[in-house]
Amino acid sequence: MFTDLDLALFFAIIIIVLFAGYMAYFWRKPVDMDAKGEWSLGGRRFGTVVMWFLLGGDLYTAYTLIAVPGAAATAGIGGGAFAMFAIAYGVMIYPIVYVTMPKLWNVSKRRGYITAADFVKDRFSSRFLAMLIALTGVLAELPYIALQITGIKYVLAALALPITVSLIIAFLLVAGFTFVSGLRGPALTAIIKDAIIWVAVIVIIIYIPIKLGGFGAIFGKAATISPHLLNISPVIDVGYTTLALGSALALFLYPHAITGTLGAKDSKTIRRNASLLPLYNVLLMFVAIIGIMAVVYFNAYPKVSSEALPLLVLHIFPASFTAFAFAAVVVGSIVPASIMALASANLLTRNVYLEYINPNASDRAQTNLSRVLVIVVIIGALAFSLVPAASGEIVYLQTIGGAFIMQTLPAVYLALFTRKLNKYPVAAGWLVGLTTTIVMLAELDFTSSLYKDFHFVYIGVFALLLNLIVVGIGMAIMKGMNKMKDEGIIDNSEFEDIE
């Protein structure tokens, strides 16, 4: 039972983080906050430490603290071992970041790009393709923001707080500090948020095994409850492999990940963080095991798998620590949601409004519109979560978003390494990939992203494969017509490091 003091601790932590978000307006404040890149990218001034926390926030969200343990505590052919795909993709992410993001940062710094779609526009000399990539980014962010909101629901339910009203107030406050502070808000609050999460997770992964007799006892009992808690069924091998690979390919195509990366002060900072960020995976592995611990503790799978961590913490820890851990989940959700909404707003402003509605908009006008659109995006995500089109495991909200954003890979990642790609095959590949994704997800009623009729393959990877095949065929046709040439206005030298 929670006392008033416990609830006061819960709200105090959240209020401190939100207050820091508003105060970030004065943190490294420039002379003109409305200057290009100041509000949206923090002036591109963030060094190694800030970037480590900011980009690390891409891993430690409600996806990590609620969805991954929930996936581990799911009955069926998935379960504990299958949830370890999150560890596998966490390992694969950073080599991809190391070879791609410094190139994107260099060209973005030279040309003043705010979004990946800005790069696509000049790389292919196509406003229309840039708009398609931008809208795909916004589409992909909505289920990811909804995941953050849904994750908080389980905490509010455990605390017996009014869910709908609390969610609306929390996320409108997030929209407020993002409106005021821009990227400085999530950058500063990410430092506080990650510190709180690290403390909560370390206590949980030390105390619970002691309580349950150690990891040996936990895994021994798990083996008696269900074979799928510790072993991946051969039936789902393809699903595991493609989900891990696809998630790794998708993460830094998300607009919020690119926005955070472009806030770095130089490309060396990005490479340094690509080397350091795998440290987050150490705790991520234990977080995944928490779902197995929940099944072992209750000697049964939870009725709602995403309640695994909240229920376990609620039953094992004193109310005061439970309030602290639940606050960690909440701030671990609202801070990433802030940068996701900001990144989506940047795309709508830069690649829709500026290109097609008001090409003469000043930097101040663009910043002000992005501020308003942050609120619009968060309200849209709230609606998506309150009236969900999908039911089932919330881990799939993230992987559904990943399936969408993965279809931008040829236009963004591949275009960093060759100027031979032509906009027409890339656009055709995007159309085939996105259409395939939507059709296959619709067949599953948006309850999963693994297509069971085809070896449980991750829909995003299957659609990306078709996407790449179409691009390849299109480029072969272009070559046969002698249309192969260097595309766009970006010179290869612009991808090189800025001294």
C-alpha positions in Angstrom: 0.0 0.0 0.0 1.4 3.4 -1.0 1.5 6.2 1.6 1.2 9.8 0.8 5.0 10.0 1.3 5.6 7.3 -1.3 3.4 9.1 -3.8 5.1 12.4 -3.0 8.5 10.8 -3.8 7.0 9.5 -7.1 5.7 12.9 -8.2 8.8 14.7 -6.9 11.1 12.8 -9.2 8.9 13.5 -12.2 8.6 17.1 -11.3 12.3 17.6 -10.9 12.9 16.1 -14.4 10.2 18.2 -16.0 11.6 21.3 -14.2 15.1 20.5 -15.5 13.5 20.3 -19.0 12.2 23.9 -18.7 15.4 25.2 -17.2 17.3 23.7 -20.1 16.2 26.8 -22.0 19.0 28.7 -20.2 21.6 25.9 -20.6 24.2 27.0 -23.1 21.7 29.5 -24.3 22.6 31.1 -27.6 22.1 34.8 -28.4 19.3 33.8 -30.8 17.4 30.7 -29.9 15.5 31.0 -33.2 18.6 30.8 -35.3 18.8 27.8 -37.6 19.7 24.6 -35.7 19.6 26.2 -32.2 16.2 25.1 -31.0 16.0 21.9 -33.1 19.6 20.6 -32.7 20.9 22.4 -29.6 23.2 24.4 -31.8 25.2 21.2 -32.6 27.3 21.7 -29.4 26.9 18.4 -27.5 30.1 16.6 -26.4 30.8 13.0 -25.6 29.2 12.9 -22.1 25.9 14.6 -23.1 25.7 12.6 -26.3 26.2 9.3 -24.4 23.2 10.0 -22.2 21.1 11.5 -25.1 21.7 8.6 -27.5 21.6 6.1 -24.7 18.0 7.3 -24.2 17.2 5.5 -27.5 17.8 2.2 -25.7 16.5 3.0 -22.2 12.8 3.9 -22.8 9.5 2.2 -21.9 10.5 -0.3 -24.6 13.4 -1.4 -22.4 11.8 -1.2 -19.0 8.3 -2.5 -19.8 8.2 -4.1 -23.3 11.4 -6.2 -23.2 10.7 -7.8 -19.7 7.1 -8.2 -21.0 8.3 -10.0 -24.1 10.4 -12.3 -21.8 7.3 -13.1 -19.7 5.1 -14.0 -22.7 3.7 -17.5 -22.9 4.1 -19.4 -26.2 6.9 -20.1 -28.6 8.4 -16.7 -27.9 9.2 -15.9 -24.3 12.3 -15.4 -22.3 14.9 -16.5 -24.7 13.2 -14.8 -27.6 13.3 -11.5 -25.8 17.1 -11.6 -26.0 16.8 -10.3 -29.5 17.0 -6.9 -27.9 20.5 -7.7 -26.7 21.5 -9.0 -30.1 20.4 -5.9 -31.9 21.9 -3.7 -29.2 25.2 -5.2 -30.1 24.7 -4.8 -33.9 23.6 -1.1 -33.8 26.8 0.6 -33.0 29.0 -0.6 -35.9 26.2 0.7 -38.1 26.3 4.0 -36.3 30.1 4.2 -36.6 30.1 3.9 -40.4 27.0 5.9 -41.2 26.3 8.7 -38.8 29.7 10.6 -39.0 29.1 10.9 -42.8 25.6 12.2 -42.3 26.8 14.6 -39.6 29.6 16.0 -41.8 27.3 16.7 -44.8 24.6 18.1 -42.5 27.0 20.4 -40.8 28.4 21.7 -44.1 24.9 22.3 -45.6 22.9 23.1 -42.5 20.6 20.1 -42.6 18.2 19.6 -39.7 16.7 16.3 -40.8 17.6 13.2 -42.9 15.0 14.3 -45.4 17.0 17.5 -46.0 19.9 15.3 -47.0 17.6 13.2 -49.2 16.4 16.3 -51.0 19.9 17.4 -52.1 21.2 13.9 -52.6 18.5 13.1 -55.1 17.6 16.6 -56.2 14.0 15.7 -55.3 11.7 17.6 -52.9 9.0 14.9 -53.4 11.2 12.0 -52.4 12.4 14.1 -49.4 8.7 14.6 -48.4 8.0 10.9 -48.6 10.9 10.1 -46.4 9.8 12.8 -43.9 6.3 11.5 -43.7 7.5 7.9 -43.3 9.6 9.2 -40.3 6.6 10.8 -38.7 4.5 7.6 -39.3 7.2 5.5 -37.7 7.5 7.7 -34.6 3.8 7.6 -33.7 3.7 4.0 -32.5 7.1 4.5 -30.8 5.7 7.5 -28.8 2.5 5.5 -28.2 4.7 2.7 -26.7 6.1 5.3 -24.2 2.6 6.3 -23.3 1.4 2.7 -22.9 4.3 1.8 -20.8 3.4 4.6 -18.3 -0.2 3.2 -18.2 1.0 0.0 -16.4 2.8 2.1 -13.8 -0.2 4.3 -13.2 -2.4 1.3 -12.9 -0.1 -0.3 -10.3 -0.2 3.0 -8.3 -4.0 3.1 -8.6 -3.8 6.6 -10.2 -6.3 8.0 -12.8 -4.6 6.8 -16.0 -6.1 9.0 -18.7 -5.9 12.3 -16.9 -2.4 11.6 -15.6 -1.2 10.7 -19.1 -2.6 13.8 -20.7 -1.1 16.1 -18.1 2.3 14.4 -18.2 2.7 14.5 -21.9 1.3 18.0 -22.3 4.0 19.1 -19.7 6.6 17.2 -21.9 5.3 19.1 -24.9 5.6 22.3 -22.9 9.3 21.9 -22.0 10.1 20.7 -25.5 8.3 23.8 -26.9 10.4 26.1 -24.7 13.8 24.4 -24.7 14.0 22.4 -28.0 16.7 19.6 -28.1 18.4 21.1 -25.0 15.4 19.9 -23.0 15.7 16.1 -23.6 19.5 16.4 -23.6 19.7 17.8 -20.1 16.8 15.7 -18.7 18.4 12.6 -20.3 21.3 12.9 -17.9 19.0 12.9 -14.9 16.7 10.3 -16.4 19.5 7.8 -17.1 21.0 8.3 -13.7 17.7 7.4 -12.1 17.2 4.4 -14.3 20.7 3.0 -13.7 20.1 3.2 -9.9 16.7 1.5 -10.2 17.8 -1.2 -12.5 21.0 -2.0 -10.6 19.1 -2.3 -7.3 16.5 -4.6 -9.0 19.0 -6.9 -10.6 21.0 -7.3 -7.4 18.2 -7.6 -4.9 15.8 -9.9 -6.7 18.3 -12.7 -7.5 19.3 -12.6 -3.8 15.6 -12.8 -2.9 15.1 -15.8 -5.2 18.2 -17.7 -4.3 20.5 -16.6 -7.1 20.6 -16.8 -10.9 21.2 -20.6 -10.8 18.0 -21.1 -8.8 16.1 -18.7 -11.1 17.1 -20.5 -14.3 16.7 -23.9 -12.7 13.1 -23.2 -11.8 12.4 -21.4 -15.1 13.3 -24.6 -16.9 10.6 -26.5 -15.0 7.9 -23.9 -15.8 8.3 -23.7 -19.6 10.9 -24.8 -22.1 10.5 -21.6 -23.9 11.6 -19.5 -21.0 15.2 -20.4 -21.6 15.3 -21.9 -25.2 14.3 -20.5 -28.5 12.0 -22.8 -30.4 13.4 -23.7 -33.9 10.1 -22.6 -35.3 10.9 -19.0 -34.5 14.6 -19.0 -35.4 14.0 -16.9 -38.6 11.8 -14.4 -36.5 14.5 -14.0 -33.9 17.3 -13.5 -36.5 15.4 -11.1 -38.7 13.9 -9.1 -35.8 17.4 -8.6 -34.3 18.9 -7.6 -37.6 16.0 -5.4 -38.6 15.8 -3.6 -35.3 19.5 -2.8 -35.6 19.1 -1.4 -39.1 16.1 0.6 -38.1 17.1 2.3 -34.8 19.3 5.1 -36.2 17.0 5.7 -39.2 14.4 6.9 -36.7 14.1 10.7 -36.8 14.7 11.1 -33.1 18.0 9.1 -33.3 19.2 11.2 -36.3 18.2 14.4 -34.5 20.1 13.4 -31.4 23.1 12.5 -33.5 23.1 15.7 -35.5 23.3 17.6 -32.1 26.9 16.4 -31.7 29.7 18.9 -31.8 31.7 16.9 -34.3 31.9 13.5 -36.0 34.6 12.3 -33.6 32.1 12.6 -30.8 29.8 10.3 -32.7 32.4 7.7 -33.3 33.5 7.9 -29.7 29.9 7.3 -28.5 29.5 4.4 -31.0 32.4 2.8 -29.1 31.1 3.6 -25.6 27.3 3.1 -25.9 27.5 -0.7 -25.9 28.0 -0.3 -22.2 24.2 0.1 -22.0 23.8 -3.5 -23.1 25.2 -4.8 -19.9 22.1 -3.6 -18.0 19.8 -4.3 -20.9 20.6 -8.0 -20.6 19.6 -8.1 -17.0 16.5 -6.1 -17.7 15.4 -8.8 -20.2 16.0 -11.4 -17.5 13.6 -9.5 -15.2 10.7 -10.9 -17.2 12.0 -14.4 -16.5 12.3 -13.6 -12.8 8.7 -12.5 -12.8 7.5 -15.8 -14.2 9.7 -17.7 -11.7 8.5 -15.5 -8.7 4.8 -15.9 -9.5 5.3 -19.5 -10.8 3.1 -18.5 -13.7 3.0 -16.2 -16.7 1.3 -12.8 -15.9 -2.1 -12.3 -17.4 -0.8 -9.2 -19.1 2.9 -9.8 -20.0 3.8 -6.1 -20.0 2.9 -5.9 -16.3 5.9 -8.3 -15.5 8.3 -5.7 -14.2 5.7 -3.5 -12.4 4.1 -6.5 -10.7 7.4 -8.0 -9.6 8.7 -4.7 -8.2 5.3 -4.1 -6.5 5.4 -7.5 -4.7 9.1 -7.7 -3.7 10.2 -4.1 -2.8 9.1 -1.7 -0.1 6.6 0.9 -1.3 9.2 3.7 -1.2 11.6 2.0 -3.6 8.7 0.9 -5.7 7.6 4.5 -6.1 11.2 5.4 -7.1 11.4 2.6 -9.6 8.0 3.5 -11.1 9.1 7.1 -11.4 12.2 5.8 -13.3 9.8 4.1 -15.8 7.8 7.3 -16.2 10.8 9.6 -16.8 12.3 6.8 -19.0 9.2 7.3 -21.2 8.6 11.0 -21.2 12.1 12.1 -22.1 12.5 10.0 -25.2 8.9 11.0 -26.2 10.1 14.6 -26.1 12.9 14.1 -28.7 10.6 11.8 -30.8 8.0 14.6 -31.0 10.6 17.2 -31.7 12.1 15.2 -34.5 8.7 14.6 -36.1 7.9 18.3 -35.8 11.2 19.2 -37.6 10.3 16.9 -40.5 6.9 18.4 -40.9 8.2 21.9 -40.8 11.3 21.5 -42.9 10.2 19.0 -45.5 6.4 19.7 -45.9 5.7 23.3 -44.8 8.9 24.9 -46.0 9.0 23.0 -49.3 5.3 23.1 -50.3 3.5 25.7 -48.2 5.8 28.6 -47.4 9.2 28.4 -49.0 10.1 31.9 -47.7 9.5 31.1 -44.1 12.2 32.6 -41.8 14.2 30.6 -39.3 12.1 32.1 -36.5 8.8 31.1 -38.3 10.1 27.6 -38.8 11.1 27.3 -35.1 7.8 28.5 -33.9 5.9 26.2 -36.2 8.0 23.2 -35.0 7.2 24.2 -31.4 3.5 24.0 -32.2 3.8 20.8 -34.1 5.5 19.2 -31.1 2.2 19.5 -29.3 0.2 18.3 -32.3 2.4 15.2 -32.6 2.2 14.3 -28.9 -1.6 14.7 -29.0 -1.7 12.4 -32.0 0.3 9.8 -30.2 -1.9 10.1 -27.2 -4.9 9.4 -29.3 -3.1 6.5 -30.9 -2.4 5.0 -27.5 -5.8 5.7 -25.9 -7.7 4.2 -28.8 -5.1 1.7 -30.0 -5.5 0.1 -33.4 -3.4 -2.8 -32.1 -3.7 -5.1 -29.1 -1.2 -7.6 -27.9 2.4 -7.2 -26.7 3.6 -3.6 -26.6 7.0 -4.6 -27.8 5.4 -4.8 -31.3 4.6 -1.1 -31.2 8.3 -0.4 -31.5 8.9 -3.1 -34.1 6.0 -1.9 -36.2 7.5 1.6 -36.2 10.8 0.0 -37.2 9.2 -1.8 -40.1 8.0 1.5 -41.4 11.3 3.5 -41.0 13.4 0.6 -42.4 11.9 1.4 -45.9 13.9 4.7 -45.9 17.2 2.8 -45.7 18.2 3.0 -49.4 17.4 6.8 -49.5 19.4 7.5 -46.3 22.1 4.8 -45.5 22.9 3.6 -49.1 23.0 7.2 -50.4 25.8 8.0 -48.0 28.1 5.6 -49.9 27.2 6.0 -53.5 26.0 8.8 -55.8 24.8 6.3 -58.5 21.4 5.7 -56.9 18.6 7.3 -58.9 15.5 8.8 -57.3 13.0 6.8 -59.4 14.2 3.3 -58.4 14.6 4.5 -54.8 11.0 5.9 -54.7 9.7 2.7 -56.4 11.5 0.6 -53.8 10.1 2.8 -51.0 6.6 2.3 -52.3 6.8 -1.4 -52.6 8.5 -1.8 -49.2 6.0 0.4 -47.4 3.0 -1.0 -49.1 4.2 -4.6 -48.3 4.7 -3.6 -44.7 1.2 -2.1 -44.3 -0.5 -5.0 -46.1 1.2 -7.6 -44.0 0.7 -5.8 -40.7 -3.0 -5.4 -41.6 -3.3 -9.1 -42.2 -2.1 -9.5 -38.6 -4.5 -6.7 -37.4 -1.4 -4.8 -36.2 -1.0 -7.2 -33.2 2.5 -8.4 -34.2 5.3 -7.7 -36.7 6.3 -11.4 -37.2 4.6 -13.0 -40.2 3.7 -16.5 -38.9 2.7 -17.7 -42.4 6.3 -17.3 -43.6 8.5 -18.7 -40.8 7.7 -15.8 -38.5 9.9 -13.5 -40.5 10.1 -9.9 -39.3 7.8 -8.0 -41.7 10.2 -5.0 -41.8 13.1 -7.1 -43.1 10.9 -9.0 -45.7 9.6 -5.6 -47.0 13.1 -4.1 -47.1 14.3 -7.1 -49.1 11.6 -6.4 -51.7 12.5 -2.7 -51.5 16.1 -3.4 -52.3 15.2 -5.9 -55.1 13.1 -3.2 -56.8 15.9 -0.6 -56.4 18.4 -3.1 -57.9 16.1 -3.9 -60.8 15.4 -0.2 -61.4 19.1 0.6 -61.4 19.8 -2.2 -63.8 17.2 -0.7 -66.1 18.7 2.7 -65.7 22.2 1.3 -66.6 20.8 -0.4 -69.6 19.3 2.9 -70.8 22.7 4.6 -70.2 21.1 6.8 -67.5 23.7 6.0 -64.8 25.3 9.1 -63.5 26.2 10.9 -60.2 23.0 12.1 -58.7 22.3 15.3 -56.7 24.3 18.3 -55.8 26.4 16.8 -52.9 30.0 16.2 -53.6 31.7 13.1 -52.2 34.2 15.3 -50.3 31.4 16.7 -48.2 31.1 13.4 -46.3 34.6 13.7 -45.1 35.4 14.8 -41.5 35.4 18.5 -40.8 38.7 19.5 -39.2 
